[in-house]
Amino acid sequence: MMKCMCGNFFNDSCFYLKEAYDKKELRIPKDQGYLKNPSFFSDFIDGLYRKIWIVYSKPSFKGVEHVFDYLGRYTHRVAISNDRIKEVKDGKVSFTIKDRKTDKIQLETISAQTFIKRFLLHELPLGFMRIRYFGFLGNRNRKLHVEQIRNLLGSVTKVASLNPIKPDKNKGSELQDLMMRMTGLDIGVCPACKKGRIKKLFECYQFDKILLNLTQTINKPIKAISNTG
């Protein structure tokens, strides 16, 4: 992932650097005036491509779950909904915001240019699309339509709630609870007898690690056993 980020970052940086130079928009310091010569500037760009670029990225303070929760909001929603915009007048936009410190709704008024600038910051890059549902999966009547369709198909499975699913400790793991609620299938039932319950006994890690742990436990090397008859 980091290698991909490095490649994309330095490719884009060099591209826009050359573009600014061609448009005469690049400010070149006096002590590097030789770069005004196109041939020298071309050599300079070639040297940048030969360097190893490093993108600095540090873990999120609140963990990976917080990052996915933050980014997940933009897969379905727009930057701001219409009901939050209260007034557009005299080149200014008034809209409601939520104060994270006090957890209260407040009214903020900014210039139209600033509002447009903030809104465009939430636009997806070229090639990306937001998730949109239509037809019987449309947000307005999705729950009702899906229930009707499942009733017509003879399915008794209830539509899963849009809220995060909390596992029932008495019924099994989170995955078992999710599959039961989504599909009506109990994956905790033994597939052979259809009566017993599957229980987790242990986790099987890589075989070399298992051998290493066993060797350290019995304090002697493990010899392979072969059946030669």
Secondary structure as the mmCIF struct_conf table of DSSP 4:
data_model
#
loop_
_struct_conf.conf_type_id
_struct_conf.id
_struct_conf.beg_label_comp_id
_struct_conf.beg_label_asym_id
_struct_conf.beg_label_seq_id
_struct_conf.end_label_comp_id
_struct_conf.end_label_asym_id
_struct_conf.end_label_seq_id
HELX_RH_AL_P HELX_RH_AL_P1 MET A 2 ASP A 22
TURN_TY1_P TURN_TY1_P1 LYS A 23 LYS A 24
HELX_RH_3T_P HELX_RH_3T_P1 LYS A 30 LYS A 36
BEND BEND1 ASN A 37 ASN A 37
HELX_RH_AL_P HELX_RH_AL_P2 PRO A 38 ARG A 50
BEND BEND2 LYS A 51 LYS A 51
TURN_TY1_P TURN_TY1_P2 PHE A 61 LYS A 62
HELX_RH_AL_P HELX_RH_AL_P3 VAL A 64 GLY A 72
TURN_TY1_P TURN_TY1_P3 ARG A 73 HIS A 76
BEND BEND3 ALA A 79 ILE A 80
HELX_RH_3T_P HELX_RH_3T_P2 ASN A 82 ARG A 84
STRN STRN1 ILE A 85 LYS A 89
TURN_TY1_P TURN_TY1_P4 ASP A 90 GLY A 91
STRN STRN2 LYS A 92 ASP A 99
TURN_TY1_P TURN_TY1_P5 ARG A 100 ASP A 103
STRN STRN3 LYS A 104 SER A 111
HELX_RH_AL_P HELX_RH_AL_P4 ALA A 112 LEU A 120
TURN_TY1_P TURN_TY1_P6 LEU A 121 HIS A 122
BEND BEND4 GLU A 123 GLU A 123
HELX_LH_PP_P HELX_LH_PP_P1 LEU A 124 PRO A 125
TURN_TY1_P TURN_TY1_P7 LEU A 126 GLY A 127
HELX_RH_3T_P HELX_RH_3T_P3 GLY A 135 LEU A 137
TURN_TY1_P TURN_TY1_P8 ASN A 139 ASN A 141
HELX_RH_AL_P HELX_RH_AL_P5 ARG A 142 LEU A 152
TURN_TY1_P TURN_TY1_P9 LEU A 153 GLY A 154
HELX_LH_PP_P HELX_LH_PP_P2 THR A 157 SER A 161
BEND BEND5 LEU A 162 ASN A 163
HELX_LH_PP_P HELX_LH_PP_P3 PRO A 164 PRO A 167
TURN_TY1_P TURN_TY1_P10 LYS A 169 LYS A 171
HELX_RH_AL_P HELX_RH_AL_P6 GLU A 174 THR A 183
BEND BEND6 GLY A 184 GLY A 184
TURN_TY1_P TURN_TY1_P11 ILE A 187 GLY A 188
STRN STRN4 VAL A 189 VAL A 189
TURN_TY1_P TURN_TY1_P12 PRO A 191 CYS A 193
BEND BEND7 LYS A 194 GLY A 196
STRN STRN5 ARG A 197 ARG A 197
HELX_RH_AL_P HELX_RH_AL_P7 PHE A 207 ILE A 218
TURN_TY1_P TURN_TY1_P13 ASN A 219 ASN A 219
BEND BEND8 LYS A 220 LYS A 220
HELX_LH_PP_P HELX_LH_PP_P4 PRO A 221 ILE A 225
#
